[in-house]
Amino acid sequence: MFKQVRFAIVGCGVIADIHAQGINQLEETVLSAVCDADEEKGRAFADKFGAKYYASYEEMLADPDIEVVNICTPSGMHPEHTMLAARAGKHIICEKPLAIKLDDLLHMIRVCKEENVKLATVFPRRMAPAAQYVKQLLGEGKLGKLTLCDAYVKIYRSQQYYDSAGWRGTWAVDGGGAMMNQGIHIVDLLQWFAGPVRTIYGKACALQRSIEVEDTAVSALTFEGGGLGVMVMTTTSNPELGQRIELHGERGTLVYEDDQIKQLLIDGEAVELPAFEPFAVLPDGHRIQIRDMAYAVREGREPIVTGEDGIHALQMILGTYESSRIGKEIDLSMTADW
């Protein structure tokens, strides 16, 4: 019989609700505790989901019954909260991005390995049945050599959204804007599908919002496989036009939009697609990753999306910012303290 894995959550904001739902909906997991510096918010969250409330993160980590901590705090706080959990012997599921600096992310991975705990980054769009199909299709070379691979995120966030929390839209805690906060999921899918990016030339700036970080970013990419690509991301699209990836290879074209395959042509013929199970990135993707972590803990294996899987998307985003800052193409194979 499978022994339930006991989870805790730090940070009781909007995304924590999705984590808590996922934990409580699964037979394999139970939400034991939550922690938030705002006692009123934290206690209300704990009561809603039947968990114990801790005002002190360190005190919660001292609870020997907790096996996994889900980190749902603002992005700039992820490294500290991850390393404290690791040193307390807890496995970790951390919201995206794992960190807003590459050195911090690499240090998080090292500490988790030293402490022999598992680290997963939350990339729920990878869990979509259609995304899994695309990954398999590309792995089998069905599109042939990829020549042009593009990603578009055209969504809307008002000034009120950025003003709703003091950390939003700041370099110190949010780490970036349209690309780091909202676009990172599609950045990850693009590199997961098309392979790693070698060079990047980008421009990122705030064109409409009064924020430190960008509300609009564009990047020109060269992939390791030789193909080219672009990323176009904004939070100023009104109305929203969604999130889309276009892949063009020597044998065909694939258009992937909002977790569905919209078009697949191979050798000039439309491909009949399988009937995919219904999937909503929220909450289905999180629930799948939470369940996977429970089995990873019990089976002594790595989670389906590891800490290392968070590295390249962050490199692409930071590379765009650095390129925008200095006005030059960035070689992502060269390490930098961004």
N, C-alpha and C positions, 0 to 999 in steps of 0.2 A: 504494500500500500504506500502511495506517495505521501510523504510527510510535508505538510504545509510549510512554505517558506514565509518567514515573518518580515514584513517590510515596514519602513518608516519614511516619512517625507519631511524634508526641511524646505521651508518657504511655502506659504499657504496662499499664493496668488492664483491667477486665472488658470494657468496650465496645471497647477497642482490638483485641481478638481478632476481633470482628465486622468491623471495618474491614480488618484484615489478611487475613481470609478472602476478603472481597469483592475486594480488590485482586489477590490471587493467583489467584482463580478466573476472572478476566477476561483475554481475549486482548489487550485494549487497554492494560493497565496492568501495572506491576511494582513490587513493594515493594523499594526500594533500601536504606532505612535506618530505624532506630528510635532513639528517645532516651528515657531515663528516668533520674531521679536515683538510683534504686535499682539499682546496677550488677548485682547478682545477678538481679533480676527482668528488667532490660533485656536482659542477655545471653541469658538463657533464652528470652525472647520472640524475640529476633533469630535465635537458632539454630532455633527452631521454624518460623519463616517464611522462613528463608534470606536474611536481611537483615544489613546491617552495623550494629553497635551503636555509638552515640555516647553518652558520658557528658555531653558539653557540647552544649546546644541551639544555641548560637552556632556551634560547630564544624560541626554537622550542616547548619545553614543556609548555611554557606560552601561546601558541596559544589555545584559548578556543574551536576551532572547531575540534581539533584533539582528537579522542576518544581512539585509540589503537596505541601503539608504537611497532614496530617489531625491536627487538634488534639483530643486525647482526655484532656486533663488536667481536674482539678476546675474547676467552673464559674467560680469567682472568678479563675482564672488565665487564662481565655480571652483577655481583652483584651491582656495583655502578650504572650502567645505569638503571637496573631494579628498584632499590629503589628510584632513582631520579624521574623516571616516575610514580611510585606508589604514591609518595608524591605530585606529580602534578595532581593526580586524573585520570591518564591514565591507561587503561587496557594494558596488555603486552603479546606479543608472543615473546619468547626468544629462540634463536637457542641453540642447544645442545653443550656441557652440560650446564645446567643452571648455574652451578658454578663448580670450580675445587677443592673446599673444602666443606666438608659436613656442617660445621657450617655456612658458607656463604649461602649455599642453604637453610638451615632451617630458617635463618634470613630473606632471601628474601620472603619466604612463609609467615612468621609472619607479615612482613611489609605490604605485599599485603592484607592480611586479615584485618589488622588494618585500612588500608586506603579504604577498601571495593572495591578493584579492582580485576579483574580476571587475573590470571597468567597461561599461557600455555607454555609447553615446546615442542619443535619441534621434534616429533618422527614420520616422515612421513611414515616409513615402516609399522606402525600399520594400516595405511589407506588402504593398498592393499586389494582388495577383497579376495585374497587367504589367507591373514593373518587373516582377519575377520572370514573366514570359519574355519581355524585351531583353532582359539580361541573358537568358538562355539562348534566344535567337541570335544575339550578337556574338555570344561565345561560340556558337556553331558556324559563324561566318556567313550567315544567310544574306547580309547586305553587302558582303564583299568588303574591300578596303574602304574605310570611312574617309571622305574627303571634306565634308563640311558639316559641322555639328554645332547647333545653336541653342541657346536657352533664353527664354523671355519670362519675366515676372512683371506684370503690369497690374498692380493692385493699388488700393487707396487707404491712406492713413491721414486723418485730419490733424490739424495743429492741436486740437483738444486731446487727441490720442497721446501725442508726445508730452503734452502738459499734464497728463493724468498721473504721472509718477516722475519724481525728480531725477531718476536715473535714465529715463528714456531719452534717446537722442544725444547721449553724451559719449565721448571717447572713453572716459575713465571706467564706466560701468557697462554701458551698452556695447561699446567696442566698435560701433559702426551703425549704419542705418539700413537702407533698402536691401543691401547685399548681405550684411552680417546678420541682421535680425530676421528679416522676412525671406530673403532670397536664398539663404544657405541650403535649404532643402533641395532646391532645383540645381544649385551649384553642385551639390553632392551627387544628385542623380546624373547630371551631365558627365561628370568625371567617372562615375561608376559604370555608366553605359559605354562611354566613348574612350575611356582610358585616361591616364594621367596627362596633364598639361605641362609642356616644357617651358614655354615663354608666354608672357602676358603683357599687353600694353593697354592701360586703362585710364579712364577719367571718371572721377566721382565728386559730386558737389551737391550742395543744398540749393535748389532752384526755386522752391516754393515755401518750404517750411523754415521756421526760425529755430534751427537746431545746429549743434556742433557738427554732426555727421551728415552723410549724404542722404538725400531723398531720391537721387537719380544716379545711376552708374552704368557705364558701358565699358566693355573689354574686348579686345581682339586677342584670340588665342592661337597658339600653335601646339598641337598635340604630339605626344611622344611618337605616335604612329605616323606622323607626317601630315595629318589633316589640319585644316584650319577651322576656326569657329568664332562666334561672338556670344557675349552675354549682354543682355539689355534688361535692366532692373530698375523699377521705380515704385514709389508709394504715392505718386501723384496722378495716377490714371483714374479719371472720373468721367464715365463709369469704368469699372474694372474690366479688364480684358483677359484675366486669368493667368495661368502659368503653363508654359508650353516648351517642349523640347522638339527640335527637328533634326533628324539624322539622315544624311545623304551619303550613300556608298556607291561603289561602282556597279552594284547589281540592283539597288533599289532605294526607296525612301520610306522613312517611318516618322509619323507625327504623333507625339505623345502629349496629351493635354489634360490637366486636372485629373491625373491618375487613371486615365483611359487612353487606349490606342485609338486615335481618330482616323488614321490612314496608314496602310501598310501595302506597299507595292514592291514586288520582287520580279525582276525580269519583265517588267511592263504589265504584270498581272496583279490584280487585287487579291490579297491573301485572305482566305476565310479564317476568322479568329475563333478560338474556343470561347465557350460561355464562361466568363469569369464570375467567381463568387462576388456578391455585393461587398463593396469596401468603402468606408469613409475614413479618411486619414485621421480624423478625430471622431471617435475614440479608438477605432479598430487598430490602427498602427501601433499606438502605445500599448494597448492590451496584448497584442502579439509579442512585442518586445519584453513586456513584463513577464509574461508566461515563459518565454524563452529563457529569461534570466533565472527563473525559478528552477527550470530543468538544468540549466548550466551549473547552478550551485549544487544540486543533488547529484548530477552526473559527473561533476568534476571536469567540465569542458569550458571552452570560451563561449561567450554570448555570440549571437548571430551578427551583431554589429559591435565591434570592439572599440576601445579607445583609439587604437591605431587608425581605424577607419575614419576618424574625425580629422586626421592630419591634413590630407590633401585639399579638401574643400576650404579649410582655413588658410592654407598657403595661397590658394587662388584668390581669395577675398583680400587677404593682406597684400598680396602681390598687386592687385588692382589699386589699392590705396597708395602703396609705395610708388607705383608707376605714375599715378595721378600727382603725387607730391613732387616727384623729381622730373617728370616729363620724359621718361625714358622707358624702354622695354625692360622687363624684369625676367631674368632667368631663374625659374623656380628650383633648379637644381643647386643653386647657390644659397647656402643658409644665410639668414640675416636676422638680426634682433629687431623685428618690426614692432 
